[in-house]
Amino acid sequence: MLLTAPPVSTVVPSYQFASDNTSGICPDAWAAISQANANSVASYGDDPWTTRACELIRELFECPAEVFFIFNGTAANSLALASMCQSYHAILCHEMAHVETDECGAPEFFSNGTKLLLLPGERGKLTPEGIAHAVERRRDIHYPKPRVASITQATELSTVYSIAELTAIKEVCHRHALRLHMDGARFANAVAALGVAPKQITWQVGVDVLCFGGTKNGMGIGEAVVFFRKELADEFAYRCKQAGQLASKMRYLTAAWVGLLENGAWLANAQRANCAAARLEAGLRTIPGIEVLGSRDANAVFAKLPAALAAAMRERGWRFYDFIGSGGCRFMCSWATTEHETEAFLADLRKQVPSP
């Protein structure tokens, strides 16, 4: 039986600014999955959909990369980091990085104990100075040896690294023999925000491996681990298998990538999410008593709401997260966030704000 797309009303959830994970599968990905479901094909990635997805990713990055498909971001990041480390090494990451705050120790687990060293940095970004300090502060054998710098693009604070910032990080990594990992769960949103070619913020600025997010970009499940240095991918397939990440019916992961990439839906989805966030941010700035926090580049807006106002909005059915105890709320937009939904949220907010 062929899959048929659900009605739009069930694809696009209402009252959801909690996460870009709450959205449904975008039509382009769904159509490709439906096509992949029409016939029997070989298993474990030996199928035309997986071959085509790899080709499209290489074309997108204009690079003969090694590509692997993983079920989720936790496994993608953790296995990619583990492939570049020994247990006595350290990974340098921002103190708010997802690999630190939301992976349940998976990077340490899959690397047999590699230590995460947490670094500060404004707007959720690592700095060349911070990386250099972390490497140089201790070089004795009693301390884990820094081996990898891990950056998030777009960051957990909805900011993006510019080409110049990434180039500076590349230089310090090269100077200290550090490999460079990029957590790209929202990589498409960063490309959309910067208006650059994907290669300009990956291998051209020294990124060794990218975890390219598909789930938050309109797929139902799946990430791609893209090695720009092929030697680092040696035996990575075995890591995937051992970690339970080798899909037997791989085409259901990879067909969605074909749907996203063939006609540019990956970028259109990201642009739509970013624009929805910009619209929401502009509206929040007009409401008395609400303080927009930081500066937004990608698809999340952070704002400080009075506790009573936040509670009232949740009672009305709106969903959003308090962000890691920072005192603010996070409002995340997705490919499916509509102008109507955004305006309805803002209208409800205005109704709850007392008149001056």
Steps between C-alpha positions, in 0.01 A plus 500: 500500500628846411526759774279803460576834658289584807269800481674832556314547828687204652835586340518854640441498877335798662612669820856372475809714547669246726726343237557457131468129578124539543438567130399228260688369197513755221325410170824455302639248748166323534462463123846348469430253781179403324692433179761297686219292650366398160749220433727257679868591498819368657549556872763663726567790264573302185212669320458778243348746747803488727734526204310803371492667843879467528543646154278796581684578823834491317359729234363738764838533669696480174727246664561122472400443862429175680134495608321289761136510607402484866165491678548801727725787598624354827646198323629706208692742722622236741625255240661775293685633804601152610651432158748784555599430861664255733375458856781718638411792272277801565233669290473878526143626474289793613350470847151515345575261214244227438769233532546617860150588614274257315683183396482314835876437495485325161820660362690374803333159478573435132857628529575283805536798727633794298452807719296803396672826599248783515589845373318833535420728211251773423190415296564127536820506295850372559781749443854444372633649824290264711614198301866603523473557875343158554784333312781701653389508863637151562713268289605244760422132483265522798244699301289381203653610172273729289438333167177637353320833499124464460294794377125528445364664184245651558570525873268416788435875532384534136820674391729402215874501447608721212759389245754729669429350843532147366823586320648629826397180678652294219831677544519437875396137449771455239757660728418262783434187289131490592238340283183698439150356542182688412167415658269605218160401633385837360772535237244585232377793709857629525548479123171683449596770751844559351405466133811297421583175326522204742865445414588849619415419862619138506803348330627830361538628858652180632200301624602134506158348563148643492192349658246630250152520649202370309244452777464869584508592131182317400577130524334264744824339612862492395830689496799474267858478625718658234876443518694752295825321588451146377769346722296596806212285372710184506290222662225749590248258352595253773434764766156557354417131497623441854301798626177373345500773236505290182145505364396177333245686285738788440294645216247638749775723641669588176200553272400795715844652437443460128170681536659784695805545280394441139297818458633718779231434762768478772585869451143617442394329822778671694421839348135457594590415859742792529244742357237377744741565787576848369127576482448370853797697634374822346157445652636424847694826499172694472340348812552684830663298778674254268876519461654336194829344607817501292507518124343245267656372180314172449160355589472546877401809697581547867294732717440573865133485593348579840427168673128566511490577127693184410266293717192659343624423149566139590153473649367615164678207334820657371814294542851641545798418717678681777855487373748311720430713805613824333193695607362529149260309279592348165260523208606268219366526147509227237444453130130456585450814711244715325442874508151430633642298787752769587242778488257297712770451764584871504132593520451271798804655667362851454167395652679378815706816549330752731418833340729784619 
